Amino acid sequence: MPSIDIFPVLLLFLLGGSVVVASTHVIKNSVCRVGGIFAAFPAVYLAAVIGLSMDYKGSDLLLVSEQLSKGALMVADICSALAASYMILRYEWKQGLFYAILLWTVIAPIIDFLWLGF
């Protein structure tokens, strides 16, 4: 059975969650109501790279980080975030979030298939 290291998961939760909380506070005082969902992307990416640095070193870390940056799932995440921004405003947050997650589960394998050519 594969083991899961808890530190990268906690790191993703803490960095991503704290950025979402901070962007929520900023957006409440801002005129623009759309776009806060994109604030978590850099923090989650940073947490992913830090988590990778625990498993890989040197040129292997550079190769894996480059693959992470070019990843098809990042494209699917951006598409899903754009859809979530629209759907949450249109359908309220519960139904909009459900539709955005549903869209991600459909679009991620398609983009992955097209990106990698399998």
C-alpha positions in Angstrom: 0.0 0.0 0.0 1.5 3.4 -0.9 2.3 5.7 1.9 1.4 9.4 1.9 3.6 11.9 3.5 1.5 14.3 5.6 3.8 17.3 5.4 3.2 18.2 1.7 -0.5 17.8 2.3 -0.5 20.1 5.3 1.7 22.6 3.4 -0.8 22.7 0.5 -3.6 23.2 3.0 -1.9 25.9 5.0 -0.5 27.9 2.1 -3.5 27.6 -0.2 -6.0 28.1 2.6 -4.2 31.2 4.0 -4.1 32.8 0.6 -7.8 32.1 0.0 -8.6 33.7 3.4 -6.4 36.7 2.7 -7.9 37.1 -0.8 -11.4 36.9 0.6 -10.6 39.8 3.0 -9.1 41.8 0.2 -11.9 41.2 -2.2 -14.6 42.2 0.3 -13.1 45.7 0.2 -12.6 45.7 -3.5 -14.8 46.8 -6.4 -14.0 43.7 -8.4 -15.8 40.5 -7.2 -14.3 38.0 -9.6 -10.7 36.9 -9.6 -10.1 35.9 -6.0 -10.1 32.3 -6.9 -6.9 32.8 -8.9 -5.0 34.0 -5.8 -4.5 30.5 -4.5 -2.7 29.2 -7.6 0.8 30.6 -6.8 0.6 29.5 -3.2 -0.5 26.0 -4.2 2.1 25.8 -6.9 4.8 26.9 -4.4 3.6 24.3 -1.9 3.8 21.6 -4.6 7.3 22.6 -5.5 8.4 22.6 -1.8 6.7 19.2 -1.4 8.6 17.9 -4.4 11.9 19.2 -3.0 11.5 16.8 -0.1 11.5 13.8 -2.6 13.8 15.1 -5.4 17.2 16.9 -5.4 19.3 18.7 -8.0 18.6 18.2 -11.6 15.8 15.7 -10.8 14.0 18.4 -8.9 14.4 20.8 -11.8 13.0 18.2 -14.3 10.0 17.4 -12.1 9.3 21.1 -11.4 9.4 21.8 -15.1 6.9 18.9 -15.7 4.7 20.4 -13.0 4.8 23.8 -14.7 3.9 22.4 -18.1 1.3 20.0 -16.7 -2.0 19.5 -18.4 -3.8 19.5 -15.1 -2.7 23.1 -14.5 -4.5 24.0 -17.8 -7.6 22.1 -16.5 -7.3 23.9 -13.2 -7.3 27.3 -14.9 -10.3 26.4 -17.1 -12.1 25.1 -14.0 -11.3 28.3 -12.1 -12.7 30.4 -15.0 -15.8 28.3 -15.1 -16.2 28.5 -11.3 -15.9 32.3 -11.4 -18.8 32.4 -13.9 -20.9 29.6 -12.4 -20.7 30.8 -8.8 -22.0 34.2 -9.8 -24.7 32.7 -12.0 -25.9 29.8 -9.8 -24.9 30.8 -6.3 -21.9 29.2 -4.6 -23.1 25.7 -3.8 -24.5 24.8 -7.2 -21.8 26.8 -9.1 -19.0 25.0 -7.2 -20.6 21.7 -7.9 -20.8 22.5 -11.6 -17.2 23.7 -11.6 -15.9 20.5 -10.0 -18.0 18.4 -12.3 -16.5 20.3 -15.3 -13.0 19.7 -13.9 -13.7 15.9 -13.6 -14.7 15.9 -17.3 -12.2 18.4 -18.7 -9.0 17.2 -16.8 -8.9 13.7 -18.4 -9.7 15.2 -21.8 -6.9 17.8 -21.6 -4.5 15.2 -20.2 -5.3 12.9 -23.1 -4.9 15.6 -25.7 -1.7 17.0 -24.0 0.1 13.7 -23.6 -1.4 12.0 -26.6 -2.4 8.7 -25.0 
